[in-house]
Amino acid sequence: MGLIYTTWPDADSAAAAAETLLDEGLIACANILSGSTSIYRWKGAVARETEIVALFKTAAARAAEARDRLAALHPYEEPCILSLAVDSHASAAGFLDWLRTETANDPA
């Protein structure tokens, strides 16, 4: 299983990406968290921006495809897309079963 951490400029773009990936069967769920402040260096200058964090839950077999799709949908020049492996032995088995089922096939 995988968890993809991303940041977005606004809730609308994060939600649109989540709905697209959900419709395409690439994720089982997304959590969109508002009110994040990002402080980072970009092209030599320190930037401070309000961003939206979105977490995408997917199967390991779909993570690369989900990452590529997120990159294609993302408005940033260099989007933050971090794929994190999930320890299936330390996770809720029933939730992981649901996640596998939701991402097993492309929608009909």
C-alpha positions in Angstrom: 0.0 0.0 0.0 1.1 3.6 -0.5 0.4 7.1 0.7 1.2 10.0 -1.6 1.8 13.3 0.1 1.2 16.4 -2.1 0.8 20.2 -1.7 -1.5 22.3 -3.8 -2.2 26.1 -4.3 -5.9 25.7 -3.3 -8.5 23.3 -2.3 -10.3 23.3 -5.6 -7.2 22.1 -7.5 -6.5 19.4 -4.9 -10.2 18.2 -5.0 -10.3 18.2 -8.8 -7.1 16.0 -8.8 -8.6 13.7 -6.1 -11.8 13.2 -8.0 -10.0 12.5 -11.3 -7.8 9.8 -9.6 -10.7 8.4 -7.8 -12.7 8.2 -11.0 -9.8 6.5 -12.8 -9.4 3.9 -10.0 -5.9 5.1 -9.1 -6.7 5.9 -5.5 -9.2 4.7 -2.9 -9.4 7.9 -0.9 -7.9 11.4 -0.6 -7.7 13.6 2.5 -7.5 17.3 1.7 -6.2 19.4 4.6 -6.4 23.2 4.6 -4.4 25.8 6.4 -0.8 24.7 5.8 2.0 27.2 5.6 5.0 26.2 3.5 8.3 27.9 3.9 10.9 26.9 1.3 13.7 28.2 -0.9 12.8 28.4 -4.6 15.2 29.7 -7.2 17.4 31.3 -4.6 14.7 33.1 -2.7 12.8 32.1 0.5 9.1 31.8 -0.2 6.2 31.6 2.3 2.9 30.3 0.9 -0.4 29.0 2.2 -1.0 25.6 0.6 -3.3 22.7 0.8 -2.0 19.3 1.8 -3.6 16.3 0.1 -2.9 12.7 1.0 -3.8 10.1 -1.6 -4.2 6.4 -0.5 -3.4 3.9 -3.2 -2.2 0.3 -3.7 1.5 -0.1 -4.2 0.9 -1.5 -7.7 -0.9 1.8 -8.7 1.4 4.3 -6.9 3.7 5.1 -9.9 0.7 5.6 -12.1 -1.0 7.8 -9.5 2.2 9.8 -9.1 2.4 10.4 -12.9 -1.2 11.4 -13.1 -0.9 13.8 -10.2 2.1 15.4 -11.9 0.2 15.8 -15.1 -2.8 17.4 -13.3 -0.7 19.6 -11.0 -0.4 23.4 -11.7 3.1 23.9 -10.1 6.2 23.9 -12.2 7.8 21.4 -9.7 5.1 19.9 -7.6 5.7 18.2 -4.2 4.7 14.6 -4.8 6.2 12.2 -2.2 5.2 8.5 -2.3 5.5 6.8 1.1 5.4 3.0 1.6 2.8 1.7 4.1 3.8 -1.0 6.5 1.0 -3.5 6.0 1.9 -5.4 9.2 1.3 -2.3 11.3 -1.9 -1.1 9.4 -5.6 -2.1 9.8 -6.1 -5.2 7.7 -9.7 -4.4 6.9 -8.8 -0.9 5.6 -6.0 -2.3 3.5 -8.4 -4.9 2.0 -10.9 -2.1 1.1 -8.0 -0.1 -0.4 -6.9 -3.0 -2.6 -10.5 -3.6 -3.8 -11.0 0.0 -4.7 -7.8 0.2 -6.7 -7.9 -3.3 -8.2 -9.3 -2.4 -11.6 -10.0 0.6 -13.7 -13.6 1.8 -13.5 -16.0 0.2 -16.0 
